Amino acid sequence: MGTCKRCNRPLKTPRSIEVGYGPVCKKKHDEAEEEFLKRQVTIDDVMEYEERMAR
């Protein structure tokens, strides 16, 4: 039996063990990951911004 990567509680279902998260923690993890990706700036974004500012 594995433990949740987020809260360290024991995982009970085969699916949770496979994923590494319980259902509640998986939902929270996915929401946090989505928010992170929305806010992440890529090097292309920076280069495009610098190019616009140089004009």
Backbone as ProteinMPNN parsed JSONL, in Angstrom:
{"seq_chain_A": "MGTCKRCNRPLKTPRSIEVGYGPVCKKKHDEAEEEFLKRQVTIDDVMEYEERMAR", "coords_chain_A": {"N_chain_A": [[0.848, -1.18, 0.0], [0.627, 2.173, -0.923], [1.56, 5.621, -0.173], [0.054, 8.87, -0.099], [1.357, 11.436, -2.151], [1.015, 14.037, -1.474], [-0.253, 14.38, 1.11], [0.619, 12.293, 2.629], [-0.991, 10.248, 3.583], [-2.249, 6.879, 3.838], [-2.848, 5.167, 0.78], [-5.698, 3.694, -0.712], [-7.12, 2.623, -2.918], [-6.514, 0.867, -6.011], [-6.233, 2.604, -8.21], [-5.609, 5.094, -7.012], [-3.167, 4.423, -5.849], [-1.698, 3.916, -8.141], [-1.662, 6.471, -9.336], [-0.601, 8.009, -7.298], [-1.749, 9.804, -5.612], [-4.495, 10.563, -3.428], [-8.051, 10.921, -4.112], [-9.015, 13.541, -3.37], [-6.645, 14.993, -2.886], [-5.481, 14.719, -5.41], [-7.185, 16.248, -6.998], [-6.707, 18.783, -5.86], [-3.98, 19.002, -6.43], [-4.015, 19.009, -9.256], [-5.431, 21.4, -9.721], [-3.654, 23.278, -8.623], [-1.448, 22.88, -10.283], [-2.513, 23.686, -12.749], [-2.948, 26.412, -12.246], [-0.303, 27.237, -11.817], [0.791, 26.783, -14.386], [-0.654, 28.657, -15.854], [0.432, 31.03, -14.931], [3.096, 30.878, -15.495], [5.985, 32.083, -17.143], [7.409, 32.01, -20.31], [10.557, 31.728, -22.072], [10.199, 32.607, -24.639], [8.049, 34.367, -24.317], [9.315, 36.389, -22.84], [11.297, 37.25, -24.634], [9.698, 38.201, -26.734], [8.378, 40.295, -25.422], [10.567, 41.958, -24.794], [11.381, 42.617, -27.355], [9.183, 44.095, -28.263], [9.354, 46.272, -26.512], [11.692, 47.471, -27.288], [11.144, 48.842, -29.563]], "CA_chain_A": [[0.0, 0.0, 0.0], [1.42, 3.392, -1.022], [1.087, 6.799, 0.54], [-0.216, 10.039, -0.933], [2.514, 12.32, -2.317], [0.673, 15.361, -0.943], [-0.583, 14.398, 2.535], [1.243, 11.11, 3.245], [-1.95, 9.279, 4.103], [-2.235, 5.627, 3.064], [-3.743, 5.078, -0.378], [-6.465, 2.464, -0.581], [-7.577, 2.052, -4.177], [-5.446, 0.651, -6.994], [-6.087, 3.815, -9.037], [-4.882, 6.085, -6.212], [-1.792, 3.939, -5.714], [-1.08, 4.107, -9.455], [-1.481, 7.904, -9.568], [0.235, 8.543, -6.231], [-2.536, 10.769, -4.853], [-5.891, 10.255, -3.167], [-8.904, 11.715, -5.001], [-9.068, 14.949, -2.965], [-5.323, 15.574, -3.13], [-5.277, 14.761, -6.866], [-7.918, 17.417, -7.484], [-5.968, 19.96, -5.412], [-2.729, 19.028, -7.19], [-4.319, 19.417, -10.627], [-5.785, 22.818, -9.699], [-2.423, 24.036, -8.391], [-0.635, 22.756, -11.503], [-3.149, 24.52, -13.763], [-2.665, 27.799, -11.88], [1.122, 27.44, -12.069], [1.026, 26.868, -15.825], [-1.221, 29.92, -16.335], [1.277, 32.141, -14.512], [4.477, 30.655, -15.91], [6.455, 32.888, -18.265], [8.401, 31.282, -21.096], [11.61, 32.56, -22.647], [9.616, 33.237, -25.826], [7.28, 35.515, -23.831], [10.267, 37.422, -22.444], [11.925, 37.779, -25.846], [8.672, 38.966, -27.438], [8.192, 41.524, -24.654], [11.749, 42.811, -24.971], [11.359, 43.111, -28.736], [8.17, 45.156, -28.329], [9.808, 47.418, -25.741], [12.817, 48.085, -27.992], [10.64, 49.628, -30.713]], "C_chain_A": [[0.89, 1.238, 0.0], [0.851, 4.506, -0.159], [0.954, 7.961, -0.432], [1.015, 10.944, -0.965], [2.264, 13.698, -1.702], [0.497, 15.35, 0.573], [-0.002, 13.223, 3.319], [0.268, 10.139, 3.896], [-1.871, 8.012, 3.256], [-3.25, 5.676, 1.921], [-4.399, 3.713, -0.383], [-6.836, 1.814, -1.911], [-6.404, 1.847, -5.135], [-5.18, 1.894, -7.848], [-5.278, 4.889, -8.288], [-3.416, 5.697, -6.061], [-1.034, 4.165, -7.021], [-0.732, 5.577, -9.701], [-0.559, 8.529, -8.525], [-0.457, 9.559, -5.349], [-3.912, 10.169, -4.564], [-6.751, 11.173, -4.018], [-8.955, 13.206, -4.647], [-7.738, 15.632, -3.249], [-5.024, 15.669, -4.626], [-5.964, 15.978, -7.455], [-7.172, 18.699, -7.101], [-4.659, 20.111, -6.188], [-2.973, 19.528, -8.611], [-4.672, 20.901, -10.707], [-4.538, 23.687, -9.515], [-1.526, 24.014, -9.631], [-1.195, 23.644, -12.613], [-2.855, 26.0, -13.496], [-1.197, 28.137, -12.15], [1.381, 27.635, -13.56], [0.454, 28.15, -16.419], [-0.275, 31.08, -16.06], [2.719, 32.027, -15.0], [4.805, 31.479, -17.149], [7.53, 32.088, -18.99], [9.455, 32.256, -21.621], [11.097, 33.265, -23.899], [8.792, 34.461, -25.436], [8.207, 36.676, -23.496], [10.89, 38.06, -23.683], [10.943, 38.64, -26.638], [8.438, 40.309, -26.742], [9.362, 42.484, -24.871], [11.8, 43.402, -26.381], [10.351, 44.252, -28.877], [8.647, 46.418, -27.606], [10.942, 48.168, -26.45], [12.355, 48.981, -29.142], [10.35, 51.042, -30.337]], "O_chain_A": [[1.801, 1.349, 0.82], [-0.185, 4.357, 0.49], [1.645, 8.028, -1.449], [1.64, 11.189, 0.067], [3.211, 14.44, -1.441], [1.038, 16.218, 1.259], [-0.123, 13.172, 4.543], [0.68, 9.29, 4.687], [-1.472, 8.063, 2.092], [-4.367, 6.166, 2.085], [-3.759, 2.701, -0.1], [-6.862, 0.588, -2.016], [-5.414, 2.575, -5.072], [-4.031, 2.194, -8.17], [-4.381, 5.511, -8.856], [-2.531, 6.549, -6.137], [0.133, 4.557, -7.008], [0.345, 5.894, -10.205], [0.179, 9.467, -8.826], [0.157, 10.12, -4.441], [-4.43, 9.373, -5.346], [-6.229, 12.125, -4.599], [-8.939, 14.048, -5.545], [-7.711, 16.735, -3.795], [-4.371, 16.618, -5.059], [-5.401, 16.663, -8.309], [-7.023, 19.6, -7.926], [-4.278, 21.222, -6.558], [-2.229, 20.37, -9.113], [-4.267, 21.586, -11.646], [-4.389, 24.713, -10.18], [-0.918, 25.026, -9.979], [-0.434, 24.284, -13.338], [-2.549, 26.75, -14.423], [-0.895, 29.216, -12.66], [2.108, 28.549, -13.951], [1.006, 28.682, -17.382], [-0.185, 32.011, -16.86], [3.477, 32.994, -14.918], [4.009, 31.562, -18.084], [8.447, 31.555, -18.366], [9.251, 33.47, -21.607], [11.507, 34.389, -24.192], [8.822, 35.477, -26.13], [7.912, 37.823, -23.834], [10.996, 39.284, -23.764], [11.318, 39.692, -27.155], [8.313, 41.339, -27.404], [9.162, 43.677, -25.102], [12.213, 44.546, -26.57], [10.632, 45.255, -29.533], [8.362, 47.526, -28.059], [11.126, 49.366, -26.232], [13.132, 49.801, -29.632], [9.922, 51.83, -31.18]]}, "name": "protein", "num_of_chains": 1, "seq": "MGTCKRCNRPLKTPRSIEVGYGPVCKKKHDEAEEEFLKRQVTIDDVMEYEERMAR"}
